[in-house]
Amino acid sequence: MAQVYFDHNATTPVDDAVFEAMLPYFQQEFGNPSSRHSYGTAARHAINRARAQIAAVVGVQPVQVIFTSGGSEANNLFIRGAADSLKPSGIFISAIEHPCIMRPAQELARRASDKWVVQRLAVDDQGQLDLEAAGGILTKQKSGLVSVMLANNESGVIQDIASIAEIARSHGAWMHTDAVQALGKIQLDFTLLKVHAMTLSAHKIYGPKGAAALIVDKRLLLKPLIYGGGHENGMRSGTENVPAIVGFGVACELAHSRIEKTAQHVSALRTRLEQGLHEMGAVIFSSGATRLPNTCYFALPDIEGDTLVVQLDKAGFAVASGAACSSVNPGQSHVLEAMGISPILARCAVRVSLGASNTLLQVENFLKAINHICTELRRMNGIVS
């Protein structure tokens, strides 16, 4: 049985065109971009081209694109790099941030030499930030940094980043958004979002793992995490991963050109999926909020999420019970906890994240499979009880 992949928020397969674009830079065009000879020059031109491709997709100048090894590094670069450039004050993050924002913020607060204070901004039961409460918190305490993700990796909820950024700027804070999940799914414009920095990653948009970027306001002064040869305008030393960067650039162009068609396609699939889940008595988290068109986060109240994920995998469907990057620390989702979802229901959570290659037939077969699995699990529970 061929496996059906319904976990595109975790990662995506590399697009054929991206793969083909990367291939020459493994063997034929293998030069070090810092070398002065023709091999090095060719590699440098390839990086510059990718930088321009990514910049064009989010409406910035190429010099504003700083390449990193992943979204986690880019997020750490902003949090730690900005903190090392500012006087200690408040770091404000939403209660549903990815661990690669939460943990560096917490580490700053733990450092004895600093006086950074971490404040979490609350979300409502739909997973949306309470703007009025956020404004009140920022007013009470001096703020230095604010980081709120554009689209949540679990629920798919999209935040009003421009409004949050206006509040942050009015209090003199630097505003950052983790846009890793949003890229390729909704239109992005750095200027319209009104942020100082934004994180992007390649492997969520049918590009390779190992390539990401921090987009920065040209006036922002960050201290690097990695010192050495002064690569990336001194912001990130180390020989660049040329094949992955090339793939990132092509993936951005392709995602941007296909965004409307893909959004319509996955949105239609999700509508049918959620209709079928509702008929089974499922709870759809954040159904009243604006979400990414491909994401469905649900729970069948009497079926444990991890159990359902395992059984669905055996039936030929790859889904998630939470965030892939946090799977090493199993437990209740901090996103659902922040939304006020009961621990009992949160344990039943399953995430489906659709992609461009998924079909209506796959969704129909998934609904049949989940119905069959749930019937069997309930029957077995009935026998045991």
C-alpha positions as CSV (number, residue, x, y, z in Angstrom):
1,M,0.0,0.0,0.0
2,A,1.4,3.4,-1.0
3,Q,1.7,5.8,1.9
4,V,-0.4,9.0,1.7
5,Y,1.5,12.0,3.1
6,F,-0.7,14.4,5.1
7,D,2.1,16.1,7.2
8,H,3.2,19.0,5.0
9,N,3.6,21.4,8.0
10,A,6.4,19.1,9.2
11,T,8.3,19.0,5.9
12,T,7.7,18.7,2.2
13,P,9.2,16.6,-0.6
14,V,11.7,18.5,-2.8
15,D,10.1,19.6,-6.0
16,D,11.6,18.1,-9.2
17,A,12.5,21.5,-10.5
18,V,14.3,22.4,-7.2
19,F,16.2,19.1,-7.3
20,E,17.3,19.7,-10.9
21,A,18.5,23.2,-10.1
22,M,20.5,22.0,-7.1
23,L,22.3,19.1,-8.8
24,P,25.1,21.0,-10.6
25,Y,26.3,22.5,-7.3
26,F,27.1,19.2,-5.8
27,Q,29.7,18.2,-8.5
28,Q,30.2,20.4,-11.5
29,E,29.8,23.8,-9.8
30,F,31.3,22.8,-6.5
31,G,33.4,25.9,-5.8
32,N,33.6,27.8,-2.5
33,P,31.8,31.1,-2.9
34,S,34.6,32.9,-1.1
35,S,37.2,31.7,-3.7
36,R,38.4,34.3,-6.3
37,H,38.7,31.8,-9.2
38,S,35.9,30.9,-11.7
39,Y,34.6,28.0,-9.6
40,G,34.1,30.3,-6.6
41,T,32.7,33.1,-8.8
42,A,30.1,30.7,-10.2
43,A,29.0,29.7,-6.7
44,R,28.8,33.3,-5.6
45,H,26.6,34.2,-8.5
46,A,24.3,31.3,-7.7
47,I,24.0,32.5,-4.1
48,N,23.3,36.1,-5.2
49,R,20.6,34.8,-7.6
50,A,18.9,32.9,-4.9
51,R,19.1,35.8,-2.5
52,A,17.4,38.0,-5.1
53,Q,14.7,35.3,-5.7
54,I,13.8,35.1,-2.0
55,A,13.9,38.9,-1.6
56,A,11.5,39.4,-4.5
57,V,8.9,37.0,-3.0
58,V,8.7,39.0,0.3
59,G,9.3,42.5,-1.2
60,V,12.7,43.3,0.2
61,Q,16.2,44.1,-1.2
62,P,18.6,41.2,-1.5
63,V,21.0,42.7,1.1
64,Q,18.2,42.1,3.7
65,V,18.4,38.3,3.3
66,I,20.7,36.5,5.7
67,F,21.1,32.8,5.0
68,T,21.1,30.4,7.9
69,S,21.0,26.6,8.3
70,G,17.4,26.5,9.4
71,G,14.4,28.4,10.9
72,S,15.6,27.6,14.4
73,E,19.0,29.2,13.7
74,A,17.3,32.3,12.2
75,N,15.0,32.7,15.2
76,N,17.9,32.3,17.6
77,L,19.9,34.8,15.5
78,F,17.2,37.4,16.0
79,I,16.5,36.8,19.7
80,R,20.1,36.5,20.8
81,G,21.5,38.8,18.3
82,A,19.1,41.6,19.1
83,A,19.4,41.0,22.9
84,D,23.2,41.4,22.7
85,S,22.7,44.7,20.9
86,L,20.2,46.2,23.3
87,K,19.9,47.1,26.9
88,P,18.1,44.4,28.9
89,S,14.4,44.9,29.2
90,G,11.3,42.9,28.2
91,I,11.1,40.1,25.7
92,F,7.4,39.6,24.7
93,I,6.5,36.3,22.9
94,S,3.1,34.8,22.2
95,A,2.1,31.8,24.3
96,I,2.0,29.6,21.2
97,E,5.5,30.3,19.8
98,H,7.7,27.5,18.5
99,P,10.3,26.2,21.0
100,C,13.1,27.8,19.0
101,I,11.7,31.2,20.0
102,M,10.6,30.3,23.6
103,R,13.9,28.6,24.6
104,P,16.4,31.3,23.6
105,A,14.1,33.8,25.3
106,Q,14.1,31.8,28.5
107,E,17.8,31.3,28.4
108,L,18.3,35.1,28.2
109,A,16.1,35.5,31.3
110,R,18.2,32.9,33.1
111,R,21.6,34.6,32.5
112,A,22.8,36.2,35.7
113,S,24.6,39.0,33.8
114,D,21.3,40.1,32.1
115,K,18.0,41.5,33.3
116,W,15.8,40.4,30.5
117,V,12.3,39.5,31.5
118,V,10.2,37.1,29.4
119,Q,6.5,37.9,29.1
120,R,4.0,35.6,27.3
121,L,1.2,37.2,25.3
122,A,-2.1,35.3,25.8
123,V,-4.3,33.9,23.0
124,D,-8.0,33.2,23.1
125,D,-9.8,29.9,22.7
126,Q,-9.3,30.1,18.9
127,G,-5.5,30.6,19.2
128,Q,-5.6,34.3,18.2
129,L,-3.6,36.9,20.1
130,D,-5.5,39.3,22.4
131,L,-4.4,42.6,20.9
132,E,-5.9,44.7,23.6
133,A,-4.3,42.7,26.4
134,A,-0.9,42.7,24.5
135,G,-1.0,46.4,24.3
136,G,-1.7,46.7,28.0
137,I,1.2,44.4,28.9
138,L,3.6,46.3,26.6
139,T,2.6,49.6,28.2
140,K,3.2,48.4,31.7
141,Q,6.8,47.1,31.2
142,K,9.6,48.5,29.1
143,S,9.8,46.4,25.9
144,G,12.9,45.6,23.8
145,L,11.8,42.6,21.7
146,V,8.5,41.2,20.5
147,S,8.2,37.9,18.5
148,V,4.9,36.5,17.3
149,M,4.6,33.8,14.7
150,L,2.6,34.7,11.6
151,A,0.9,31.3,11.2
152,N,0.9,28.6,13.9
153,N,2.5,25.2,12.9
154,E,-0.1,23.2,14.8
155,S,-3.4,25.0,14.4
156,G,-2.6,27.0,11.3
157,V,-4.0,30.2,12.9
158,I,-2.9,33.4,11.2
159,Q,-2.1,36.4,13.4
160,D,-2.7,40.1,12.6
161,I,1.1,40.7,12.6
162,A,0.8,44.3,11.2
163,S,-1.4,45.4,14.2
164,I,0.9,43.7,16.7
165,A,3.9,45.3,15.0
166,E,2.3,48.8,15.3
167,I,1.9,48.2,19.0
168,A,5.4,47.0,19.4
169,R,6.9,49.9,17.4
170,S,4.8,52.4,19.4
171,H,6.7,51.2,22.5
172,G,10.1,51.3,20.9
173,A,10.4,47.5,20.6
174,W,12.0,45.5,17.7
175,M,9.3,43.3,16.1
176,H,10.0,39.8,14.7
177,T,7.7,37.2,13.1
178,D,8.4,33.6,12.5
179,A,6.8,33.1,9.0
180,V,8.2,29.7,8.3
181,Q,4.7,28.1,8.1
182,A,3.2,31.0,6.2
183,L,5.6,31.1,3.3
184,G,4.2,29.6,0.2
185,K,0.7,29.3,1.7
186,I,-0.3,33.0,2.0
187,Q,1.1,36.1,0.4
188,L,3.9,37.7,2.3
189,D,5.1,41.3,2.2
190,F,7.8,42.4,4.7
191,T,6.8,46.1,4.5
192,L,3.1,45.5,4.9
193,L,3.7,43.3,8.0
194,K,5.6,46.3,9.5
195,V,8.1,44.0,11.2
196,H,11.9,44.5,11.8
197,A,12.7,40.9,11.1
198,M,11.1,37.7,9.6
199,T,12.2,34.1,9.5
200,L,11.7,31.9,6.4
201,S,12.6,28.3,5.6
202,A,13.0,26.2,2.5
203,H,11.9,22.7,3.5
204,K,8.3,23.8,4.1
205,I,7.9,24.9,0.5
206,Y,9.1,21.9,-1.4
207,G,12.8,23.0,-1.0
208,P,15.7,21.3,0.8
209,K,16.3,21.0,4.5
210,G,19.3,23.0,5.7
211,A,18.5,26.3,4.1
212,A,16.6,29.2,5.7
213,A,16.8,33.0,6.1
214,L,16.4,35.8,8.5
215,I,15.0,38.9,6.6
216,V,16.1,42.0,8.4
217,D,15.4,45.7,8.3
218,K,18.5,47.4,7.0
219,R,18.6,49.6,10.1
220,L,18.6,46.7,12.5
221,L,21.9,46.1,14.3
222,L,22.2,42.4,15.3
223,K,25.3,40.7,16.7
224,P,26.1,37.4,15.0
225,L,25.8,34.0,16.7
226,I,28.7,32.6,14.6
227,Y,32.0,34.5,14.1
228,G,34.6,33.6,11.6
229,G,35.2,34.7,8.0
230,G,32.5,37.4,8.0
231,H,30.1,35.7,5.6
232,E,26.6,37.0,5.1
233,N,27.8,40.6,5.6
234,G,29.3,39.5,8.9
235,M,26.0,38.2,10.2
236,R,26.6,34.4,9.8
237,S,30.1,33.1,9.3
238,G,30.7,29.7,7.6
239,T,31.0,28.4,4.1
240,E,27.6,28.7,2.5
241,N,25.5,25.6,1.6
242,V,25.4,26.5,-2.0
243,P,23.1,23.6,-3.3
244,A,20.6,24.1,-0.6
245,I,20.6,27.9,-1.0
246,V,20.1,27.5,-4.8
247,G,17.2,25.1,-4.1
248,F,15.7,27.6,-1.6
249,G,15.7,30.3,-4.2
250,V,14.0,28.2,-6.8
251,A,11.5,26.8,-4.3
252,C,10.5,30.4,-3.4
253,E,9.9,31.4,-7.0
254,L,7.8,28.3,-7.6
255,A,5.8,28.6,-4.4
256,H,5.0,32.2,-5.2
257,S,3.9,31.5,-8.7
258,R,1.6,28.6,-7.6
259,I,0.3,30.1,-4.3
260,E,-3.3,30.9,-5.4
261,K,-3.9,27.7,-7.2
262,T,-2.4,25.6,-4.4
263,A,-4.4,27.5,-1.8
264,Q,-7.7,26.9,-3.6
265,H,-6.8,23.2,-4.1
266,V,-5.9,22.4,-0.5
267,S,-8.7,24.6,0.9
268,A,-11.3,22.5,-1.0
269,L,-9.7,19.3,0.3
270,R,-9.8,20.6,3.9
271,T,-13.5,21.6,3.6
272,R,-14.4,18.0,2.6
273,L,-12.1,16.6,5.3
274,E,-13.6,18.7,8.1
275,Q,-17.1,18.0,6.9
276,G,-16.4,14.3,7.2
277,L,-14.7,14.7,10.6
278,H,-17.7,16.8,11.9
279,E,-20.0,13.9,11.0
280,M,-17.8,11.6,13.2
281,G,-18.2,14.0,16.1
282,A,-14.7,15.5,15.9
283,V,-13.8,18.8,17.5
284,I,-11.9,21.1,15.0
285,F,-9.6,23.4,16.9
286,S,-9.5,27.1,15.8
287,S,-12.3,26.6,13.3
288,G,-13.5,30.1,14.0
289,A,-10.2,31.7,13.2
290,T,-8.5,32.6,10.0
291,R,-6.2,29.7,9.3
292,L,-3.7,28.4,6.7
293,P,-5.8,26.8,3.9
294,N,-4.0,23.4,4.3
295,T,-4.2,22.8,8.0
296,C,-6.8,20.9,10.1
297,Y,-6.2,20.3,13.8
298,F,-8.8,18.1,15.3
299,A,-9.7,15.6,18.0
300,L,-12.1,12.7,18.4
301,P,-12.9,13.1,22.1
302,D,-12.5,9.4,23.1
303,I,-9.6,8.5,20.9
304,E,-6.0,9.3,22.0
305,G,-4.1,11.2,19.3
306,D,-0.9,9.2,19.5
307,T,-2.8,6.0,19.1
308,L,-4.7,7.3,16.2
309,V,-1.5,8.5,14.5
310,V,0.1,5.1,14.8
311,Q,-3.0,3.3,13.5
312,L,-3.4,5.7,10.6
313,D,0.2,5.1,9.7
314,K,-0.4,1.3,9.6
315,A,-3.4,2.1,7.3
316,G,-1.2,4.1,5.0
317,F,-1.7,7.7,6.1
318,A,1.1,9.9,7.6
319,V,-0.3,12.5,10.0
320,A,0.9,14.2,13.2
321,S,-0.2,14.4,16.8
322,G,1.5,17.7,17.2
323,A,4.6,19.6,16.1
324,A,7.3,17.4,14.5
325,C,10.1,19.6,15.9
326,S,8.8,19.0,19.5
327,S,8.2,15.2,19.2
328,V,11.3,14.5,21.3
329,N,9.4,16.0,24.2
330,P,6.0,14.3,24.1
331,G,3.2,15.7,26.2
332,Q,0.3,18.1,26.0
333,S,0.6,20.6,23.2
334,H,1.5,24.0,24.7
335,V,-0.5,25.6,21.9
336,L,-3.7,23.8,23.0
337,E,-2.9,24.5,26.6
338,A,-2.6,28.3,25.8
339,M,-6.0,28.1,24.1
340,G,-7.5,26.7,27.3
341,I,-8.3,23.3,25.8
342,S,-8.7,20.6,28.5
343,P,-5.8,18.2,28.9
344,I,-8.1,15.2,28.2
345,L,-9.2,16.6,24.9
346,A,-5.7,17.9,24.0
347,R,-4.4,14.3,24.3
348,C,-6.7,13.4,21.4
349,A,-5.3,16.0,19.0
350,V,-4.2,15.1,15.5
351,R,-3.0,17.4,12.8
352,V,-3.5,17.0,9.1
353,S,-1.6,19.3,6.8
354,L,-2.4,19.0,3.1
355,G,-0.1,19.6,0.2
356,A,-0.3,20.3,-3.5
357,S,-0.1,16.6,-4.6
358,N,-3.0,15.4,-2.3
359,T,-6.3,14.5,-3.9
360,L,-9.9,14.3,-3.0
361,L,-9.8,10.5,-3.3
362,Q,-7.1,10.4,-0.7
363,V,-9.2,12.5,1.6
364,E,-12.2,10.2,1.1
365,N,-10.1,7.2,1.8
366,F,-8.7,8.8,4.9
367,L,-12.1,9.5,6.2
368,K,-13.1,5.8,5.6
369,A,-9.8,4.7,7.3
370,I,-10.3,6.9,10.4
371,N,-13.9,5.8,10.8
372,H,-12.9,2.2,10.6
373,I,-10.0,2.6,13.1
374,C,-12.2,4.5,15.6
375,T,-14.9,1.9,15.4
376,E,-12.4,-0.8,16.1
377,L,-10.7,1.1,19.0
378,R,-14.1,1.9,20.6
379,R,-15.1,-1.8,20.3
380,M,-11.9,-2.9,21.9
381,N,-12.3,-0.3,24.7
382,G,-15.8,-1.5,25.2
383,I,-14.6,-5.1,25.6
384,V,-11.9,-4.1,28.1
385,S,-14.2,-2.0,30.2
